[in-house]
Amino acid sequence: MSRTMILYRGSLKSCNYRCSYCPFSKHRMSGMELERDREQWLYFCKQLLDRAAPLNIHALMVVPYGEALIHPWYWEGLAAFSASDDFDAVGAQTNLSFSIQDALERFLGAGGKREKLRLWATFHPEMTSVEEFAEKCIQLTKAGIVLCAGAVGVPENAALLKKLRQALPQQIYLWINKMDGYKRPYTKQEQSDFLEIDPFFLQELIPVPSDSGQCEGRLFVEGNGAVRTCNISPVLKTNWYELDAALPEPVCSRKLCSCYLAYGGRRDFMNQILFGPYPLFRIPRRPKAVFLDIDGTLIPAGADSVPARTAKLLTMLVKAEGSLLFFATSLPYEEAMKRCRDVRHLFSGGIFAGGAHVLLDGGAHPDDPQEYCESYASLPAECVTYLEPQQKQFRFRILTCRKNECVYKLTLTRSAHMPWSKREAEALFSLLPEEVQETLRYFIEANCLQIVDAKASKANGVRTLCRWLKLSRSEIAAAGDSEEDQEMLSL
């Protein structure tokens, strides 16, 4: 089950900055209004701490209208969440206009765990300098706080934002948001300028059709308890404080996910690859190697090729982060290359035939210095001999994957309207000699019963490639959507 992330927006609608383009810079909240926001937040904190475990909620980000972190109650609440074993990460959007030392003292003094804190820091050039903003980011990083930084992509500010990129440590991701209400498309030069700063800026320019089916594992909660699937979706009928044992089903009436808080929180596998299990914090994962299932993951159900948006994001991942990409599929190598013809040049090999064929192709990627390595897990020579007499009874024909004389996968295929059941597969295997059964494993893919060596799996293929590449498990990422992928994903 996916782990849910909550976005919270209270009744705070004011900011200590006075940016000309922002409506919240023009509203000063009264003491009574601020007290109302404080009470809402503290009540929400108590309720969420009590209900996080049963509702499977493990991350929280405050996304205020205005600046929340100049108010002490937000730091105290974030500290309480970070101290809870139920939470993996907590954070907030902020302009960093507070004293870093005072804020961290308050957070840590309230029991906060700095390793769980995530800050999304926005640079406002009308109100602060590159030097002041960068210095605060550096202070936070030195204090062990993980953050991202960013700004709106105003073309006239490109040179200033390049200066900010140079002033920040390389490990701090500097994102650029598309400018809302811009009356014309960005020129090629403007796109190039912003891509130089933010390698994932194209995410902002590629339209993302809405799909509520991708929005499980997220919820947007307002100070009065109103809930939405995301910040731009309609208010749902159920109030946060009336929820029982389950979160409401995602609902969306939008045509497009038009901002990062909308498209970045979807369960799209590329969001997870690029930004980890809680991509809304917008902190890059930067894996050294990525393992990707093909059917149902790279290529959605019903499609015959990798979507253009996915291809562009994969290209950005390789070029911007230097990540090595690997297929992880039950398909044999030749079929995988045909299915992924548009992106195969980005990959440096992979795990094929359900783990029976593992390939590291150092020449496939021009920036990959690794040498060529390959292994096959062969099946017993007599395996086909034992299965052939059963073809009529179980109504299948045998397809073999071979490398010279080595048979490394068997597919027992039927017509499309006759899927294999586990009971049938077990009955067939029981007819094989026990010493042969022990050397094999099988898995079912609709009308195909796939047979490989007992030790062949996607997970073991990942382990082999990591050994060849001298990578640890913390340096890799993977995506898949089937039972065959679960052990690989657990790595």
Number of C-alpha atoms within 10 A of each C-alpha: 6 12 15 19 26 22 25 21 23 22 18 22 21 22 23 18 18 16 15 11 9 14 14 20 18 16 14 13 14 10 9 9 14 17 13 15 21 20 15 18 23 15 12 22 18 13 13 18 15 11 16 18 13 11 16 19 23 23 25 28 24 23 21 21 18 22 23 25 20 17 13 13 18 20 22 21 20 25 25 20 28 26 19 16 9 17 20 20 23 26 25 25 23 21 25 21 18 15 12 15 13 9 17 18 14 17 24 15 12 16 17 23 20 20 14 20 22 21 24 23 22 19 21 18 15 11 14 14 14 19 12 12 23 19 14 19 24 18 13 18 15 10 14 13 18 21 25 20 25 23 18 18 21 17 17 9 13 17 12 14 25 17 14 21 22 13 16 20 14 9 13 18 20 27 25 24 19 21 15 11 6 9 7 6 10 17 10 8 10 16 18 15 17 25 17 15 22 20 20 21 21 20 20 16 14 12 15 16 12 18 17 18 12 15 21 21 22 25 24 25 22 22 20 16 18 15 24 25 26 25 19 17 18 14 18 16 10 14 16 23 13 8 12 11 10 9 17 18 13 19 18 20 11 14 11 15 21 19 17 16 19 19 25 20 27 26 20 15 20 22 21 21 23 23 19 19 20 25 23 25 26 25 23 19 18 20 22 18 23 24 27 24 25 22 24 13 17 23 17 13 9 8 11 11 18 19 14 12 15 16 18 15 18 20 18 20 23 19 14 15 16 16 23 21 26 26 28 32 25 26 22 19 19 9 13 20 15 11 18 20 12 14 19 19 15 20 22 22 27 27 33 28 28 28 29 28 28 29 21 22 19 17 14 17 18 10 13 14 11 15 11 14 13 14 14 20 19 20 21 15 12 9 18 15 10 13 17 12 10 14 15 9 8 15 12 21 16 15 14 14 18 14 11 6 8 15 20 25 29 22 22 21 21 19 12 9 8 13 16 20 14 13 8 13 16 11 12 15 16 11 12 14 11 10 8 14 16 11 15 17 15 21 18 18 16 15 18 22 22 20 23 26 23 15 15 26 27 30 22 18 25 25 18 19 21 16 11 14 14 9 14 13 13 9 14 20 23 25 23 21 15 12 10 20 20 15 12 22 15 10 14
